[in-house]
Structures are given as C-alpha cells and as structure tokens.
Amino acid sequence: QVQLAESGGGLVQPGGSLRLSCAASGSIGSIFVMGWSRQAPGKQRELVARMTSGGSTYYADSVKGRFTISRDIAKNTVSLQMNSLKPEETAVYYCYARPRLSEATDYWGQGTQVTVSS
C-alpha cells in the first residue's frame, strides 16, 4: 500500500554529479528506513545507502565519501546526492522503504536510469 516515485535520473559525464529524489505515498505515518539500491546490467542489485528515521546512515564502501543521503521525515521523501560519478555506476537506481522496524516488509519504486558516460 506504499507507493514510491523516483526522479532525477539521466545522463551525466564521468566525474559529474546527479541528485535523485523519491517520494513515498500511501496510508502510512513515519517510515523507519528509506534508502537506495542500484542494479547494473548483468549484475545483482546492491544497496547503496539508507537512513533511518532516527538519522543513522549506511553507505556502501564503494560510494562512501562521494554520495550523501538525506531525508525529510515529515514529508516521507529521501534524496541521494551523487558526486564524482564513475562509468561503472551506470545502473537503474531504486528507492525503497521499510515502514516499521517490527514488520520486515519493504516497498520498492520502479527505478530511474542513471547513465555515466562521455
């Protein structure tokens, strides 16, 4: 019953920056955790970053120092600022949400394409 809508994907040059945004809607209150994963062609989906409602964060080692996740708790939105992008980070980026800690149910958006190429 939770819908997630991503935006902000597109074509960017190597070393460039892009900002992704995601908005959650539905009959929910605050969301325990929101984050981003990505899936490159021929590879498994991997977790990129996530943030809890309490502000704790996780980043994949490959993006730490270059990506920044942020949330607006009241509006149930999450953003991912991506800097110094690399060609191998070309992928479909998916927003996800886990509304409650006590309920291990995740919701996923449709994804937004990010292409890093010159």
Backbone torsions as a table, in degrees:
resi	resn	phi	psi	omega
1	GLN	NA	2.1	176.3
2	VAL	-102.5	128.9	176.7
3	GLN	-111.1	137.1	-179.9
4	LEU	-122.5	133.9	-178.8
5	ALA	-126.0	116.9	179.3
6	GLU	-94.0	155.8	174.3
7	SER	-154.9	163.0	174.5
8	GLY	106.8	-5.3	178.5
9	GLY	-70.6	168.1	179.4
10	GLY	160.6	-165.2	-179.6
11	LEU	-97.0	131.7	179.6
12	VAL	-141.3	148.4	178.8
13	GLN	-75.9	152.9	173.5
14	PRO	-54.2	135.8	-176.0
15	GLY	86.4	-6.7	-179.5
16	GLY	-84.1	-177.2	-176.0
17	SER	-127.3	155.2	178.2
18	LEU	-152.0	147.1	178.3
19	ARG	-122.7	122.2	177.6
20	LEU	-99.8	146.5	177.9
21	SER	-132.9	153.2	-179.4
22	CYS	-145.5	135.7	177.8
23	ALA	-121.9	131.4	178.0
24	ALA	-100.3	140.9	177.1
25	SER	-137.8	161.9	-178.2
26	GLY	131.3	179.7	-178.3
27	SER	-83.5	73.7	-178.8
28	ILE	-136.5	160.5	171.9
29	GLY	-98.2	-133.7	176.3
30	SER	-70.1	151.4	-177.3
31	ILE	-109.1	131.1	-176.0
32	PHE	-61.0	-52.9	-177.8
33	VAL	-138.2	138.7	171.7
34	MET	-130.7	146.3	-178.2
35	GLY	-164.3	-169.2	-176.3
36	TRP	-135.0	139.0	169.9
37	SER	-126.3	169.7	178.6
38	ARG	-145.5	154.8	177.8
39	GLN	-136.9	113.9	177.1
40	ALA	-86.9	158.2	179.3
41	PRO	-56.0	128.2	177.8
42	GLY	76.3	7.0	-178.4
43	LYS	-124.6	162.1	177.2
44	GLN	-75.2	155.5	175.6
45	ARG	-68.7	139.1	-180.0
46	GLU	-129.3	147.1	176.6
47	LEU	-75.9	130.7	-178.9
48	VAL	-98.6	-51.7	-178.2
49	ALA	-161.7	153.9	175.0
50	ARG	-152.8	158.8	179.2
51	MET	-143.7	134.4	176.7
52	THR	-84.7	169.0	177.5
53	SER	-65.8	-20.5	176.8
54	GLY	-85.9	-4.1	175.2
55	GLY	98.7	-0.8	177.4
56	SER	-75.0	144.3	-174.2
57	THR	-126.2	157.0	171.8
58	TYR	-135.3	138.5	173.7
59	TYR	-131.4	140.6	170.2
60	ALA	-62.3	145.2	-178.3
61	ASP	-56.0	-34.3	-175.5
62	SER	-69.5	-18.8	-176.7
63	VAL	-114.7	-9.0	-176.1
64	LYS	-61.1	132.5	-177.2
65	GLY	94.7	-17.6	-179.8
66	ARG	-114.2	-31.2	-178.7
67	PHE	-107.1	148.3	176.8
68	THR	-135.7	126.5	177.6
69	ILE	-99.9	143.5	177.6
70	SER	-143.8	155.8	-178.6
71	ARG	-137.6	149.3	164.8
72	ASP	-110.3	102.1	-173.0
73	ILE	-62.4	-43.8	-176.9
74	ALA	-64.1	-34.4	-176.9
75	LYS	-95.7	-3.4	-178.2
76	ASN	54.7	49.3	174.8
77	THR	-121.2	156.5	177.5
78	VAL	-143.0	143.8	-180.0
79	SER	-129.6	156.5	176.9
80	LEU	-133.2	111.6	174.9
81	GLN	-88.6	121.3	-176.3
82	MET	-116.2	119.0	-179.9
83	ASN	-116.6	159.6	177.9
84	SER	50.6	49.7	-175.3
85	LEU	-66.9	145.1	-178.2
86	LYS	-113.0	151.7	180.0
87	PRO	-57.2	-35.4	-179.3
88	GLU	-69.8	-6.9	176.5
89	GLU	-91.9	7.1	169.9
90	THR	-61.1	123.7	-174.7
91	ALA	-172.6	169.6	166.5
92	VAL	-89.0	125.8	-178.3
93	TYR	-102.3	129.5	-175.9
94	TYR	-115.9	134.3	171.1
95	CYS	-86.1	143.2	175.1
96	TYR	-139.3	160.1	-179.9
97	ALA	-144.0	139.1	170.0
98	ARG	-118.4	105.8	-172.4
99	PRO	-63.8	-37.1	-174.0
100	ARG	-134.1	142.5	176.5
101	LEU	-65.0	-36.5	-175.9
102	SER	-79.7	-7.6	-178.8
103	GLU	-125.7	109.1	-175.3
104	ALA	-82.1	64.7	178.6
105	THR	-124.6	122.0	-179.3
106	ASP	-108.0	148.4	176.1
107	TYR	-121.0	146.2	-173.8
108	TRP	-129.8	145.4	173.2
109	GLY	-82.2	-179.6	-178.7
110	GLN	-81.1	-16.6	178.1
111	GLY	97.4	153.2	175.5
112	THR	-134.5	134.6	-174.7
113	GLN	-79.4	130.3	172.4
114	VAL	-118.7	122.4	179.5
115	THR	-120.6	121.9	-179.7
116	VAL	-109.2	106.8	-174.5
117	SER	-160.1	148.4	174.7
118	SER	-94.9	NA	NA
